[in-house]
Amino acid sequence: MNSPSTAKTNATFEDLGVDQALVDILADRGITDPFPVQSLTIPDALAGRDVCGKAKTGSGKTLAFGLPMIMRTKQATPHRPTSLVLVPTRELCNQVAAELSPLAESWDRSIVEIYGGVSMPAQIRRLRDAADIVVATPGRLIDLMERREVSLADVDMVVLDEADQMADMGFLPQVEHVLRGVEGRHQSLLFSATLDGVIEGIVRRHLHDPVFHEVESDTVTVEEMDHRFVEVHRLDKPKVVAAISGNSQRVLVFVRTKRGCDRVASDLRKEGLSARAIHGDLHQSKREQVLADFTEGKIKILVATNVAARGLHVEGVDVVIHYDPPEDHKTYLHRSGRTARAGEAGLVVTLVEFNQVTEVRTLQKEAGVRQPIEEMLSNDPRLLDLAAWTPPPEPEPPKRSRRRRRL
């Protein structure tokens, strides 16, 4: 795989080749300066090249692929879209469509979202009305392909968004199935936080002579967050979360299971907190309403499972709480990366029960985070502003003395 380009430019959207009508709509929304990933990828995408972009969630990827896609998308006939965007989750599907629909409408192009958990007949009716651009999760799209309600034979552009997340969630076999349904030569754009392993295989099999771009500055590292590890009693955890959340605007709490998600949200409400749960068992309309309420600040605390949090693009999360410590350091970093975005500070708190200390020590080592695990009760004043409290330095492990063996 070729080395990605990391150069940045100060070009405007007009300089990048974006049509003036689209530029004006962006300006009305307060978007005037392209993000680095947009400056890097839009010219190549408009030129019809396959593009492989390495960039994190929240880096501006939707417009990076959306603007060229809208400008290059041909009008479709019923059941035969001409552009396709594959995403890992229903939430991301909605967010991509919501961001691009006003731009597409100005270009006389339509966007249809395809995902599970909602009425299939309604989606079929929209496909019959000639959807130019389909934004879809792989599973529901395959269902419609097998029912012959959608054909990908006319697709000229394919976008794989959050390819690494689709791999993590086990969707790559479905992605491969969908891509086999795209007939003939077409343009492909792939965006992912990583480009190694199975993602490199996707690039090799499905992209033709791609140009590689990388946005390094958008990668959140452990150094950009304040990390705190608090040893707590299991029954005291809801009150600890209440204390931590007191001075926060928007808090994301992670748990391991869907049942635990509902239980923790209920426990937090008993503490007088505005908390709601989001997980895969909720009806799609309920999930969308909960996410909208959290985004708009109507609820303060969102309790989520790992899978439900995939694709959540919510700005302004100032605290992430690992109510249940994650299973591995990759999950820790992914969860934690929901804060400290766009250059803002973020607090990450892991609650540790006494029997979890050993596994959390291993987690810290793998994640590159050296922090003491401090025991606190829910009435500890340090919880009211954990970011301001500086934990004592972790002692260095003792050095083993070497004794000379006597010959």
Residue, then its C-alpha position, 0 to 999 in steps of 0.5 A: m500500500n502506498s504511503p498516504s499524503t498528509a499535506k494540507t492546503n488553505a484552499t476554499f471550497e471554490d478552489l477545490g472545485v465545488d460548485q458555487a450553488l453548493v458553496d452558498i448552501l454551505a456558507d448559509r450553514g456557517i461552513t466556509d473553510p474546508f477541513p483538512v480531509q476535505s481539502l485533501t480528497i475533494p479534488d481527486a474525488l471530483a476528478g473521478r479517482d478512487v480515494c482512500g482516506k485515513a481519518k477519524t470520526g468527526s473529521g469532516k468526512t461526510l462532506a469530503f465524499g458527499l460534495p463530489m458524490i452529489m456533483r457526480t451522481k446521475q439521475a436514477t430510474p426506479h429501483r436502480p440508484t446511481s450512487l451508494v454509501l455503506v455505513p455501519t449503523r442506523e444512526l450514522c445512516n441518518q446523520v449522513a443523509a441529514e447532512l447531505s440531503p439539503l445539498a442534494e436537493s439543490w442539485d435535484r438529486s434525492i437521498v434515501e436511507i436504507y436500514g433495519g428496524v423500520s418499515m421495509p415497505a416504506q423504503i421500497r416505496r422511496l426506491r420506486d420513486a427513483a432514489d439517486i443516492v442510497v445511504a445504507t447499512p449492509g444487512r437491510l440493503i442485502d434484504l432488498m437486493e434479494r427481494r429484487e427491490v433494488s439493483l446496483a447495476d447502475v451504481d457509478m460511485v461507491v462510498l465505504d464510510e467508517a470501514d474499520q467500524m464495519a470490520d469491528m462489527g463483523f460486517l465485512p462479509q456483508v460488505e463484500h456481498v454488496l460490492r459484488g452486486v455493483e456491476g461494471r467500472h465505478q468510482s470507489l471512495l473508502f474512509s477509515a481510521t485504520l488502513d491495515g489488516v482486513i481494510e487493506g484487503i478491501v482496498r486491494r480487492h475493490l479500489h482501482d489505483p487509489v490515491f491515499h490521504e491521511v489526516e494526522s491532526d484529527t487523531v485523538t491520543v491519550e495525551e489529549m484527555d484527562h484520565r482518572f481511575v476511581e475504585v468504587h463499591r458496586l452499590d455506590k456507583p450511581k451516586v459516584v456518577a451523579a457527583i462526577s456529572g454535577n458540573s458537566q454539560r453532556v456525559l456519555v456512560f458506557v456499560r457492557t450489556k443491554r440489560g445493564c444499560d437499562r438498569v444503570a439509566s434507571d439507577l441514575r434517574k433515581e439519583g435525580l439525573s436526566a439519563r436515558a439508555i440507547h442500545g440495540d433492543l430499542h425501536q429505531s424511532k426511540r433510538e433516534q429520539v433519545l439521540a436527538d434529545f442528548t444532542e440538543g441537551k434535553i437529557k444530560i447523560l446517555v448510557a450506551t453499549n459499545v455497539a450502540a455507540r458506534g457511529l454516534h457523532v455528538e459534539g460537546v461530550d465533556v465527560v466519558i465514564h466507563y461504568d464497566p471497564p472495557e474488555d480491551h485497550k482498543t475499546y477503551l480508546h474508542r470509547s474515550g475518543r468520544t470526548a476531547r474532539a476538535g481540540e477541546a479538553g475531555l475527561v475520561v473516568t473509569l470506575v473500578e470495582f475491587n475485583q477488577v483492579t488487576e484487569v484494569r492495570t493490564l488495560q492501562k499498560e496496553a493503552g499507555v496510560r499511567q495513572p493510580i487507581e484511587e479509592m473514593l466514596s460518592n461523598d468525596p469532594r474530589l469527584l466534583d471536579l476530577a479534571a482539576w484534581t491531580p492524581p499522585p504520580e504512579p510509583e516506578p516499579p522497583k528495579r531488580s538488583r543483579r547479583r554477581r554469581r561467584l565462580 
